[in-house]
């Protein structure tokens, strides 16, 4: 990805003190507001730059988000089982989704995982396509931060493709 070669201006501190800034409304918001932002931005990017570039930009943004989340919210010091348990807990706590590992080959660092009740797509109409480009980057960023190795993550099943959970393969590049 060409975006990985350019320095990021993002800092976890850019997220601010949400509790301080939203004393009356609080830190939570409905999923519909998140999706409204996500899908209108995707539409504009696709219209301006094409669908493939929009997907690539979403993967790049997801990768940055996954990297930053791993660095700032996950305990990266334990073994793989500990790491996954911590990741599952954080994803559930943040209401991003319910993570399950279906297959794990620690020798090749090859995984198949599912995310149920996925924030990005659960409940969307069926369009016969996988759409979780952001999630692909997000998962890759998390795994890369933990292992120190670059990952390629590909969604193989999606709510939008007619499945009721998102399924991803993750392999070292």
C-alpha positions in Angstrom: 0.0 0.0 0.0 1.4 3.4 -1.0 0.0 5.0 2.1 2.2 3.0 4.5 5.3 4.7 3.1 4.1 8.2 4.1 4.3 9.3 7.8 1.0 9.4 9.6 -0.1 12.6 11.3 -2.5 10.6 13.5 -1.9 10.4 17.3 -4.0 8.6 19.8 -4.2 11.9 21.6 -6.1 13.3 18.6 -9.1 11.4 19.9 -9.3 13.8 22.8 -11.0 13.4 26.2 -14.5 12.3 25.1 -15.8 12.2 28.6 -14.8 15.7 29.3 -16.1 17.0 25.9 -19.4 15.2 26.1 -20.5 15.5 29.7 -24.2 15.4 28.8 -24.3 13.1 25.8 -21.6 10.6 27.0 -19.1 8.5 25.1 -21.5 6.2 23.3 -23.5 6.8 20.1 -25.8 4.7 18.0 -24.3 2.4 15.3 -26.4 4.2 12.7 -24.4 7.4 13.2 -21.1 5.5 12.7 -22.4 3.8 9.6 -23.8 7.1 8.2 -20.3 8.5 8.4 -18.6 5.4 7.0 -20.9 4.8 4.1 -21.3 8.4 3.0 -17.5 8.7 3.0 -17.1 5.5 1.1 -19.7 6.7 -1.5 -17.8 10.0 -2.0 -14.4 8.3 -2.2 -15.8 5.7 -4.7 -17.3 8.5 -6.9 -14.2 10.6 -6.9 -11.5 7.9 -7.1 -13.2 4.7 -8.1 -14.4 1.7 -6.0 -11.0 0.0 -5.9 -9.2 3.1 -4.6 -12.0 3.7 -2.0 -11.5 0.1 -0.8 -7.7 0.6 -0.6 -8.1 3.8 1.3 -10.5 2.1 3.8 -8.0 -0.8 4.3 -5.2 1.8 4.9 -7.4 3.7 7.4 -8.4 0.4 9.1 -4.7 -0.6 9.2 -3.8 2.6 11.0 -6.7 2.2 13.4 -5.8 -1.4 14.2 -2.2 -0.5 14.8 -3.1 2.4 17.1 -5.7 0.4 19.0 -3.2 -2.5 19.5 -0.6 -0.1 20.8 -2.9 1.9 23.1 -5.6 -0.6 24.3 -4.2 -4.1 24.1 -1.7 -5.9 26.3 0.9 -7.2 23.8 3.2 -8.8 26.3 1.5 -12.3 26.7 1.4 -15.4 24.5 -1.0 -15.7 21.6 -3.9 -17.1 23.7 -3.6 -14.3 26.2 -3.4 -11.7 23.3 -6.5 -13.2 21.6 -8.5 -13.2 24.9 -7.5 -9.6 25.5 -8.5 -8.7 21.9 -11.8 -10.5 22.2 -12.5 -8.6 25.4 -11.7 -5.2 24.0 -13.7 -5.8 20.8 -16.7 -6.8 22.9 -16.3 -3.9 25.4 -16.0 -1.4 22.5 -19.0 -3.1 20.8 -17.0 -3.6 17.6 -17.9 -7.3 17.3 -17.6 -10.8 18.7 -14.3 -12.3 17.6 -13.8 -16.1 17.3 -10.7 -17.9 16.0 -11.7 -20.8 13.8 -8.2 -22.0 12.8 -4.8 -21.0 13.9 -1.5 -22.3 12.6 1.2 -20.8 14.8 4.0 -22.2 12.6 2.9 -20.3 9.5 1.0 -17.5 11.4 -2.1 -18.3 9.3 -5.5 -17.8 10.8 -9.2 -18.0 10.0 -11.4 -15.8 12.2 -14.9 -14.6 12.4 -16.4 -11.3 13.7 -20.0 -11.7 14.7 -22.3 -8.7 15.1 -19.7 -6.7 13.1 -20.0 -3.0 13.6 -19.6 -2.3 9.9 -22.0 -4.7 8.2 -24.3 -6.8 10.5 -27.8 -6.2 9.4 -27.1 -4.7 6.0 -29.0 -5.7 3.0 -27.6 -8.6 1.0 -25.6 -7.3 -2.0 -23.7 -10.5 -2.8 -20.4 -8.9 -2.1 -17.9 -8.6 0.8 -17.6 -5.0 2.0 -15.5 -5.0 5.1 -12.4 -3.4 3.6 -11.8 -1.3 6.7 -12.0 -4.5 8.9 -9.4 -6.2 6.7 -6.9 -3.4 7.4 -8.0 -3.2 11.1 -7.3 -6.9 11.7 -4.0 -6.7 9.7 -2.8 -3.7 11.8 -3.6 -5.5 15.1 -1.9 -8.8 14.1 1.1 -6.9 12.7 1.5 -4.9 15.8 1.4 -8.1 18.0 3.7 -10.3 15.8 5.9 -7.7 14.2 5.2 -9.3 10.8 3.1 -7.9 7.9 -0.2 -9.6 7.3 -2.6 -9.9 4.4 -6.2 -10.2 5.6 -9.0 -11.0 3.2 -12.7 -11.2 4.0 -14.2 -14.4 2.6 -17.7 -14.3 4.1 -19.8 -11.2 4.9 -23.3 -10.3 6.1 -23.6 -8.3 2.9 -22.8 -11.5 0.9 -25.5 -13.4 2.6 -23.6 -14.9 5.5 -24.5 -14.0 9.1 -21.0 -13.5 10.3 -17.9 -12.0 8.7 -15.1 -14.5 8.1 -11.5 -13.5 7.4 -8.3 -15.3 6.5 -5.1 -13.7 7.8 -1.7 -14.8 6.5 1.8 -13.4 6.9 2.9 -11.6 3.7 
